Amino acid sequence: MTGPSAATGAAHAAALALGDDALVLSHRLGEWAGHAPVLEEEVALANIALDLLGQARVLLGLAGDEDELAYLREERDFRNLQLVEQPNGDFAHTIARQLYFSVYQRLLYERLAAGDGELAALAAKAVKEVAYHQDHAEHWTLRLGDGTPESHERMQRACQALWRYTGEMFQPVEGLDVDWQALRDAWLSATADVLGRATLTMPTGPQSGAWSAGAGRQGLHTEPFGRMLAEMQHLHRSHPGASW
């Protein structure tokens, strides 16, 4: 397919994938409401979740009706990375997930903002938010990794556990004109720098351009995602057509 209609269709596919990433991670972070370790962190995680929700609304709005896409699709129709759907676990687990994803998202949005595609304007605005998300994740990675023996062990364990989901971030996404190998190299460098400063060991595993543990972009998700989706969609599906 060529021409404007094909380009628009590809852009919508990209908006759906990135929108699903933001929506799902926003919900996961929102699960910390009332459970964060300190009040300040309760506010910080809520603000990051709201930033991501705002991104999701714009992106899903480009792909169709945002409410229908969020609340009426089945599990296999979502195109988010498997990384963002992983349960919160302990606080270290949440921070490791946030570090991996926010570094990826910042690098990706910087590249999109520098182009002239349909997502350039959104990326230019969102990259400022994502820079804060990354700074927040880096702060806690350093604090936990270079903290007590227990916090160090928990952070190291979390980084290793989530590493298997990072390869999927560098699979090409329809509608995104990105040098995925260069993106992967930049992500590895930035992540290694943070983990090194946090006295953490870079996880090991088959992290190569051809490897991916997950296929979330193709609609294949891990077991926890189904439970999360049922919770997220319950109210809307229970009261179809309701207004508030």
C-alpha positions as CSV (number, residue, x, y, z in Angstrom):
1,M,0.0,0.0,0.0
2,T,1.2,3.5,-0.8
3,G,-0.2,7.0,-0.7
4,P,-1.8,9.2,2.0
5,S,-4.4,6.6,3.1
6,A,-1.7,4.0,3.8
7,A,0.5,6.5,5.6
8,T,-2.5,7.5,7.8
9,G,-3.3,3.9,8.5
10,A,0.3,3.2,9.5
11,A,0.3,6.3,11.8
12,H,-2.9,5.0,13.4
13,A,-1.3,1.6,14.0
14,A,1.6,3.4,15.7
15,A,-0.6,5.6,17.8
16,L,-2.5,2.5,19.0
17,A,0.7,0.7,20.0
18,L,2.1,3.7,21.9
19,G,-1.3,4.6,23.3
20,D,-1.7,1.2,24.7
21,D,1.7,1.3,26.3
22,A,0.8,4.6,28.1
23,L,-2.7,3.4,29.1
24,V,-1.6,0.1,30.6
25,L,1.4,1.6,32.5
26,S,-0.8,4.4,33.7
27,H,-3.2,1.9,35.2
28,R,-0.4,-0.1,36.8
29,L,1.0,3.0,38.5
30,G,-2.5,4.0,39.6
31,E,-2.7,0.8,41.5
32,W,-0.2,2.3,44.0
33,A,-2.8,4.8,45.2
34,G,-3.1,4.3,48.9
35,H,-0.2,1.8,48.9
36,A,2.9,3.9,48.1
37,P,5.7,3.7,50.8
38,V,5.6,7.5,51.5
39,L,3.0,10.2,50.9
40,E,5.4,12.1,48.6
41,E,5.8,9.1,46.4
42,E,2.0,8.6,46.3
43,V,1.7,12.0,44.7
44,A,4.7,11.5,42.3
45,L,3.4,8.1,41.0
46,A,-0.1,9.6,40.6
47,N,1.3,12.5,38.6
48,I,3.3,10.1,36.3
49,A,0.2,8.0,35.9
50,L,-1.8,11.1,34.9
51,D,0.9,12.2,32.4
52,L,0.7,8.7,30.8
53,L,-3.1,8.8,30.7
54,G,-3.0,12.1,29.0
55,Q,-0.7,10.7,26.4
56,A,-2.9,7.7,26.0
57,R,-6.0,9.8,25.4
58,V,-4.3,11.7,22.6
59,L,-2.8,8.7,21.0
60,L,-5.9,6.5,21.2
61,G,-7.9,9.5,19.9
62,L,-5.8,9.4,16.8
63,A,-6.6,5.7,16.3
64,G,-10.4,5.9,17.0
65,D,-12.8,6.4,19.9
66,E,-10.6,6.6,23.0
67,D,-13.2,5.1,25.4
68,E,-14.1,2.3,23.1
69,L,-10.5,1.4,22.6
70,A,-9.7,1.5,26.3
71,Y,-12.8,-0.3,27.7
72,L,-14.4,-2.4,25.0
73,R,-11.5,-4.2,23.3
74,E,-10.6,-7.7,24.1
75,E,-7.2,-8.7,25.5
76,R,-5.8,-9.9,22.1
77,D,-6.7,-6.5,20.5
78,F,-4.2,-4.6,22.7
79,R,-0.8,-3.8,21.3
80,N,1.1,-2.8,24.3
81,L,4.5,-4.1,25.3
82,Q,4.5,-6.9,27.7
83,L,6.9,-5.0,30.0
84,V,4.3,-2.3,30.9
85,E,1.7,-4.9,31.9
86,Q,3.8,-6.6,34.5
87,P,2.5,-6.4,38.0
88,N,3.8,-3.8,40.4
89,G,5.5,-6.3,42.7
90,D,7.4,-4.5,45.4
91,F,8.5,-0.9,45.1
92,A,11.9,-1.9,43.5
93,H,10.0,-3.9,40.9
94,T,7.9,-0.9,40.0
95,I,11.0,1.3,39.8
96,A,12.9,-1.1,37.5
97,R,9.9,-1.3,35.2
98,Q,9.7,2.4,35.2
99,L,13.4,2.9,34.5
100,Y,13.4,0.5,31.5
101,F,10.3,2.0,30.0
102,S,11.0,5.7,30.6
103,V,14.5,5.5,29.1
104,Y,13.0,3.8,26.0
105,Q,10.1,6.2,25.8
106,R,12.3,9.3,26.1
107,L,14.7,8.1,23.4
108,L,11.9,7.1,21.1
109,Y,9.9,10.4,21.5
110,E,13.1,12.4,20.9
111,R,13.5,10.7,17.6
112,L,9.8,11.1,16.7
113,A,9.8,14.8,17.7
114,A,12.8,15.4,15.4
115,G,10.8,14.1,12.4
116,D,7.9,15.3,10.5
117,G,5.4,12.5,11.0
118,E,1.9,12.7,12.4
119,L,3.2,11.9,15.9
120,A,5.9,14.6,15.9
121,A,3.9,17.3,17.7
122,L,2.7,14.9,20.4
123,A,6.2,13.5,20.9
124,A,7.7,17.0,21.2
125,K,5.3,17.8,24.1
126,A,5.4,14.4,25.7
127,V,9.2,14.1,25.8
128,K,9.3,16.8,28.5
129,E,7.0,14.8,30.7
130,V,8.9,11.6,30.0
131,A,12.2,13.2,30.9
132,Y,10.8,13.8,34.4
133,H,9.6,10.2,34.5
134,Q,13.1,9.0,33.7
135,D,14.6,11.4,36.3
136,H,12.2,10.0,38.9
137,A,13.1,6.4,38.1
138,E,16.8,7.1,38.1
139,H,16.6,8.8,41.5
140,W,15.0,5.8,43.1
141,T,17.2,3.3,41.2
142,L,20.3,5.1,42.7
143,R,18.6,5.4,46.1
144,L,17.7,1.7,46.3
145,G,20.7,0.2,44.5
146,D,23.2,2.2,46.5
147,G,21.2,2.0,49.8
148,T,21.0,-0.8,52.3
149,P,22.0,-4.4,51.5
150,E,18.3,-5.3,51.4
151,S,17.3,-2.5,49.0
152,H,20.3,-3.3,46.8
153,E,19.3,-7.0,46.6
154,R,15.6,-6.1,45.9
155,M,16.6,-3.7,43.1
156,Q,19.0,-6.1,41.6
157,R,16.5,-8.9,41.6
158,A,13.8,-6.6,40.0
159,C,16.2,-5.5,37.3
160,Q,17.0,-9.1,36.4
161,A,13.4,-10.3,36.5
162,L,12.2,-7.7,34.1
163,W,15.1,-7.9,31.7
164,R,13.6,-10.6,29.6
165,Y,10.8,-8.2,28.5
166,T,13.1,-5.4,27.3
167,G,14.0,-7.0,23.9
168,E,10.4,-6.4,22.6
169,M,10.9,-2.6,22.8
170,F,13.2,-2.7,19.8
171,Q,11.0,-4.6,17.4
172,P,9.9,-2.4,14.5
173,V,6.4,-0.8,14.9
174,E,4.3,-0.1,11.8
175,G,4.2,3.6,11.2
176,L,7.3,4.6,13.1
177,D,10.3,5.5,11.0
178,V,13.0,4.8,13.6
179,D,16.5,3.3,13.5
180,W,15.7,0.5,16.0
181,Q,19.2,-0.8,16.3
182,A,20.5,2.7,17.1
183,L,17.6,3.1,19.6
184,R,18.5,-0.2,21.3
185,D,22.2,0.8,21.5
186,A,21.3,4.2,23.0
187,W,19.0,2.5,25.5
188,L,21.6,0.0,26.6
189,S,24.1,2.7,27.1
190,A,21.8,4.9,29.1
191,T,20.5,2.0,31.2
192,A,24.0,0.7,31.9
193,D,25.1,4.1,33.1
194,V,22.3,4.4,35.6
195,L,22.7,0.8,36.9
196,G,26.5,1.3,37.2
197,R,26.0,4.5,39.3
198,A,23.6,2.6,41.4
199,T,26.2,-0.1,42.1
200,L,23.9,-2.6,40.3
201,T,25.1,-5.3,37.8
202,M,23.7,-5.1,34.3
203,P,21.4,-8.0,33.9
204,T,22.4,-10.9,31.6
205,G,20.2,-12.5,29.0
206,P,19.7,-12.9,25.2
207,Q,19.3,-9.1,24.7
208,S,19.9,-8.8,21.0
209,G,18.2,-7.1,18.1
210,A,16.5,-10.4,17.0
211,W,15.5,-11.6,20.4
212,S,12.2,-10.8,22.3
213,A,10.6,-12.7,25.1
214,G,7.2,-11.2,24.3
215,A,4.8,-10.5,21.5
216,G,2.6,-7.9,23.1
217,R,2.7,-5.8,19.9
218,Q,1.0,-8.8,18.2
219,G,-1.7,-9.1,20.8
220,L,-0.1,-11.9,22.9
221,H,0.0,-11.0,26.5
222,T,1.1,-12.4,29.8
223,E,-1.3,-13.9,32.4
224,P,-1.4,-10.9,34.7
225,F,-2.7,-8.7,31.9
226,G,-6.0,-10.4,31.6
227,R,-6.8,-9.8,35.3
228,M,-5.7,-6.2,35.1
229,L,-7.8,-5.6,32.0
230,A,-10.9,-7.1,33.7
231,E,-10.5,-4.7,36.6
232,M,-9.8,-1.7,34.4
233,Q,-12.9,-2.3,32.1
234,H,-15.3,-3.5,34.8
235,L,-17.1,-0.3,35.5
236,H,-17.6,0.7,31.9
237,R,-18.8,-2.7,30.8
238,S,-21.1,-2.9,33.8
239,H,-22.9,0.3,33.0
240,P,-22.7,0.7,29.2
241,G,-23.7,4.2,27.9
242,A,-23.8,5.7,31.4
243,S,-22.8,9.4,31.9
244,W,-21.3,10.9,35.0
